[in-house]
Amino acid sequence: MAGALAKFAQSGALQMSDADAAAALRRSADTSSSGGGGGGGDFEFLSFSGKKGTYSLGRDKAGVSADDLFVVEPFAAVEGWTCWKGGRPVAKHEWSAYDLSGAVRPADLQDHGPYNENAGEGWKPLRGIGLLSEDGKMVKFTLNSVSGLNVFADLNTEIADQLAAGDPSIPVVCLSVEEFTAQGQVNSKPVISVQGWVTRDEVSAYMAAEVGSMDDLLEGKYAPADQLEAPEEESEAPKKRRRHRAA
């Protein structure tokens, strides 16, 4: 698995300070929550259907269990636009959340109309994250729905808070589904639950190991030795350690 997660990162993003990275994520979160290129690479796509309330991973459309764990690569956050027509995407623009040089303004989006607005056609904001699965697969997860944008906004804000505080800022997450009712119709939205926070050094050590699990990662088994020797008077559990999963 060595180097797999690093492939997500944009070439210059890792040179950013924590403060600059946090600011970029907050800006992306603010844009995402308002509602208001990509493709290719050595990764699999993860999609979510709000109508079915299901995740589909890769070409085989494999499902995702609520017990499956993923490491989030904060520097793989993307933004963009997707144009939907006839129930499928007909055009897309995508760029790194940390590099706006390739950003496309709404006024510059090509018109592929006429659109059926009642069917949700037209250009929609896109946001996405990069994940590493427990079996070492690189996963790209993008969404256009308002609920999906809000989920990514909340996650980016959490990561920005960790960065700003100087705390471990790599989240290990699981994915689940939550139903909601809007305009009299029952739909589903994705839920990203942070199970714990780890450091980039811990993730690197985990990926370099021939054996091990994300449970080990969350339990601190890849932390440097000096970080494991906590003072006896320390009463609070380290923030990077795993949260208990709901039964």
N, C-alpha and C positions, 0 to 999 in steps of 0.2 A: 504493500500500500504506500510505500515511501514516495513522497512527492505528489500523490494524487490530489490532496486538498489544495496544494499550492498552485496547481494548474488553473484553478478557478480564478485566482487573483489577477487583476489587471497589472500590467508590467510596472507601472509607477506607483500603484496604490499603496504598496507595502512601505513606501518611503514616507508616507504621510505621518504627521504627528497624531497622537490620540485625539487631541483637541480638534484638529482639522477633520479627522475621520468622523468624530462625533457630530460636528457641525454639518457635514455632508449628509449623514444619516437623518438628522433632524429635519433638514431641508426636504429630503426625499419623503420623509414621513408626513410632513406638513402638506406636501403636494399630493401624496397618495390619499390622505384622509379627506381631502376636499372633493375627491371624486372627479375633480375637474382636470433595420437590418437583421436582427439576430438569427440564431440558428447555427447548426453545425457544432463541431468540436467533439472531444472525447467524453461525452456525457449522455445520460439518458434523460428524457423529458418526463416530468410528472405533471399530470393534469388533474383537474377536479371538476366534477359535474354537480352543479347545484341542484339540478332537477332529480338526479339519481342519488345524490349524497354519497358519491363514491370517488375514490382516487384511482388513477390508472398510471402505472409506471412502465415506461419503456414500450418497445414494439409489441411485447406480449400482453400489454395492458394488465399487468399484475396488480393485485390489490395491495393496500397498505394497512397493516394492523396498528391499532392504537398502542401496542406494545413495542413497535419498531422504533428504534432510536436513530437519529440523524445528527451529525455535526453540521452546524451552519458556518459557512465561510462569509463573514461580514463584508469582505472586499469583493465579493461576487454579486453584490446588490446591483440590479439593473432597473432602468426606467425605459419608457418608450410609448409607442402607440400601436394598436392593432385595429385594422379596418375589417369589420364583419359584414358579410353580405351573403344571403342565401344559406345561412347556417354554418358558414365557414370563414376563416380568415383569408382575405384576398390581398392584403398588403400589411407590412409591418416595418416599424422603425424601432431600433433598440440601441441603448448606450449605457455606459457605466454610470452609476449614481455618483461616482467620484470625479468624473470627467465629462463636463457638459459641452465640450467642443463639438461633439457630434449630435447634440440635441436638435430636434426638429420642432419648430414653433407650430402651433395649431393652424396659423394662417398659411403655412407652407405645405400642409398636407394635401395630397392629390385627391381630387373629388372623384370617387368611384360610384356616385349616385346614379339614379335615384335610390334612396334608402327607404326601407320599411321601418320607420321609427318604432312602431308598435312591437316589432320583432327584435328590437335592440340593435338594428343595423347602423353602420357608420363607424367613425373613428372613436375608439375607446382608449383611455389611459391604460398602460401596461406597467406592472411592477413585478419584480422577480427576485429570487434568492438562489444561492448555490448551496447544495447539501452534499454531504458524504454519508453514504449508507453504511450499515454495520458490515456488509460484505464487500466494502471498498469501492462501490460504484459511485461515480460522480453524477449528481442529479441536478437538473435545472428545473425550477418550479416557478412558473409565471402565471399571473391571473389578470383578468380585466374587470371582474365584477366589483361592485362597490364594497361588498362585504369582504372580498378578497383583498382589495387595496387597503382596507382598514386593518385587516389582520397583519399585513406586511408593515403598515405604518406603526402599529403597536410594537411589533418585534424590533423594528429599526430604532424606535425610541428607547426600548429597553437596552439595546446594545449601546446606544449613544450614552445613556446614563452610566452604564458600566465603564465605558471608556473615559468619560469625564471624571469619574470617581477614582480612576486608576485601579479598578478591580478587574479580575478575570473577565474577558469580554467575548469569549467564544461560547455561544450557547449550544447545549445538547438538547434536542427537542424531540417530541413525539407529535404525531398528527392524528387528529380525530375530527368528528363531524358534529355540528349542532344544528338542530332544526329551528326555523323561525317562521313567523307568519307575516306576510306583507300583502296589502291590498286583497285580503281574503284568501290568499294562496299560501300553502305550506311549501317552503323551500329549505335548502340546506346551505350552510356555509362552513368553510374549513376552519379548524381551530389548531393553532400552533402553541403547544404548551412547553415552556422551558423547564426541563428537568434538573438542570444545573449549569454552572458556569465553570469553564476551564481556561487555561492559558494556551497560547499558541505553542509554547514549548512542550506542554503536556500532549497536545494533539500530535505534534511532530514525533514525540517519543512513542506514542501509541501506534502511529502509522509505520514507524520503523521496526516495531516489534514483530516477530514471526507469529507469536500467539498473543491472545488477549482479547478483551471485549470492551464495549463502550461502558458496560457496568463497571469494569475495572477503571476506566478513564474517569468516570464520575466519582468513584470512591477514592480517587487521589493516588492510585498506584503508579501513575506515571509522573507524579510531581517530583521535582528535585529533592534530594534528601534533606537539604536545609529547610525546606518548606514543611516537611513532615514533623519536624521537631518543634511543635508549638509550645509556648510557655505554659507552665502548669496553671497560672492564674487566668489564662484565656478561657472565658466561659462561653463565648459565642462560637457556633460552628462556622467554619470557613464558608464564604458565600459561594464558592465554586462547587461545593459538594451537592450531591444529588438530592432532589426533593422526592418525597415518598409519592409513589403513584397511587392514584385512586383505585380502589378495588373494583 
